[in-house]
């Protein structure tokens, strides 16, 4: 935790508006208990957050929809990290709706495992958005073929051919789609090799104003 100046609070490399954020809440963020019916709107700033707040308020709350209740979207769907209303999140009745600008690496660990791999739901949402009607058999076929393992074995989805054109040569050992996991490099590089890579990378990329995350658990 670092107070960089009057206005910013730096937490694990990310800046927060110091007057709105609770430092203790940030410190315990990782262990915040997530319920199965919690809903999180996680966005970049100025990318439709309030618009989505309004849409979800209209969907979830009849009083908001028929204008019989005068409650702002900020009260219905408070900002998770900027709890300016001092709402008691733990005792808030379900379903709890939140919005947030938190990066993936700072969200509660329970959130990372909730509905993260619900392919069927995603297929249905995409098809509805595209106004494409699919039969039940079609949906099941898409869900099955969209697993990483099936994509990996499907030459139409696994761009192995691109390796020949981009790299200049191919071997039978490598594939464009590898394992679908983050951090597999740990199974290929020794600690010494990783340290050498880090030194070379830092030396050659020191002027690049970007931070790369090589592990989902990296802070």
N, C-alpha and C positions, 0 to 999 in steps of 0.2 A: 504494500500500500504506500503510495507516494503522493503527497500534496505538491503538485508541480507549481501551482500558483493559486491565486485567490479563487479562480473560477473552475479549475480542472482538478479532478482526483484521478490519479493513475492507478489502476488495479490490474495486475498481471499483464501489463503492457497495453491496456486499453484505457482511454480517457472517458471520464464521466463528468457531467455537470455537478460540481461539488455541492451546490446549494440544494439540489433535489434528491441526491442519492444518500442512502444510509450505508455507511461503511461496514457496519456489523452485518447487515443483510447480505452484502456482497461476499463477505468472508464466509458466510454459511450457505451460500447459494447452491453449492454442489449437492448439499444434503436436503434441499427442499423437497418435501414429499409430494410426488405427482399422483393425482388420481386418474383412474381410467377414463373418466369423462371430462377431464380438463381440456380446454381448447386454447391453443396459443397462436396468435398472429405474430409471426416473426418476420420483420421486414428491414430493409435499409431505410434510413431516414428519407422523408419526402418521396416515398415510392408507393403511395396509396394506402398508408396505414389507417388514416382516419376514415377514408372511404370504406375500407374493409371493416372497420369498427362499426360503422353505420349499417352495413349490409348484415353483419352477424347480429347486431342488436335487433334489427327488423325480423330476422329469422327466428331468433331465440325468445324474444319477448313480445307477447301479444300487445301489451300496454304501450310498447314503443311503436308497434306497427299501426295500431288504431288511434294513437295519440291520446290515450286516456291517462298515461303516466308521463310526468314531466321530469325525466331523469336523463342526464347527459350521457353520451357514449363513454366518456371518461370514467363515469361512475359505474356503468354497466361492464365495461371492459377496461380496467385500469392498466396503466403501464406497470409491468412487472418490476423492473429495476428502479423506476422513478415513481414511487408510491407517494405522490404529493397529497393524496387525500388521507394518508395514514390508515388505510383499510387493513383490517385484520384478515390477511389472506388465509391463515390456517383455519379459522372458523367460518369462512365464507361458505355459504351453501352451494351445493353442486347444482348444475354444472358451473364450474368457475371458468370465466373467460378472461384471458390476459392478452395484452399486446406487448411487444418487446423489440428492441434493437440489439439485443445481445448477440454476439458472435457465437457460433456453434460451440466453441471451446469453453464458453463460460456458462452455458445453460445447465440446469440441474441434471445430474447424471441419469435420474429416472426418466427425464424427457427424451433422452437419446434412444431409449429402448421401447418407447410407446408408439405403436403403429408405424414403425419406421420401414417395415417391409410388407405393407398391406398392398400387394400388387393389384388384387381384384378391385379394391375400392378406387385405386388410381386409374385403372383401365376404364371403369364406369364413369368417373368424373371427366376424363379426357374425352370419351365418346359422347357424353352429354354436351360438353362444351362445343364439340365439333358438329353437334346435331346429327350424329351418325348412329342410327339404330342398329343394335347388335342383338342377335338371338342368344339364348343361354349357352348353346353349344359354342358359338363364336367367342363369347366372353371367356369360357373355360379354356378354349384353345389358345387364345391370346395370353391368358395368365400363365398357362403351362409353358408356352414357347418363349415367354419373356423372362424366364428365370435365367440367371447368369450362366448356369451350367449349360442350358440348351442353346443360349446365344453363342457360347464359346464353341460349341460343336457345329454350329450352323454357319457355313461359309458366306451366306448372305449377310450375316450380322457381324462376323468376326473378320475384321479387315486385314487378314494376314497378307494379302497381296500388296497392301500399301507399304509394308516393310521392304519389299523388293525395290520399290521406286524411291522411297525416302532414304533408306539406309544404303542401298546400292548392292546389297547381297543378302541372302537368306540362309538360315540354317533350319534344320528340323527341330531345333530345341526351343525356339522362341515363338511366341504368338502375340498378336496385337491385343487380344483380350487374355489377360493372364489368370488372375485369381479373384478379382473383384473385391479385394480387401486392401486396407490401408496398412502400411508398415511391413509389407512382405520383404522389403529390402533387408530387414534384420536377419532373414534366413540365408542371405547371400553374401553379406559383408561381415567380416570380422570386426571386432571393436577397433583394432588398429587401422583397418581399411576405412572404417567410418570416420575416424579421427583425421586421417589423411584427407579424405574427401571434404570434410568440414573446413579444414585449413585452406585447401585450394579454392573451395567455393567462396569462402569469406574474402579471400584475397582478390579473386577475380570479379566478385559481385558487390564489393563494398560500396560502390557508388550508386548502386541501384536501390531506389527508395521503396523496396518491397520486402515483405516478410513472408517466407514460405513455411507452411506447416507440414512436417513430414510424418506426423503421427497424430491421430485424433485425440489422444490423451495429452498431447503436448500443450503446455501453457504459454 
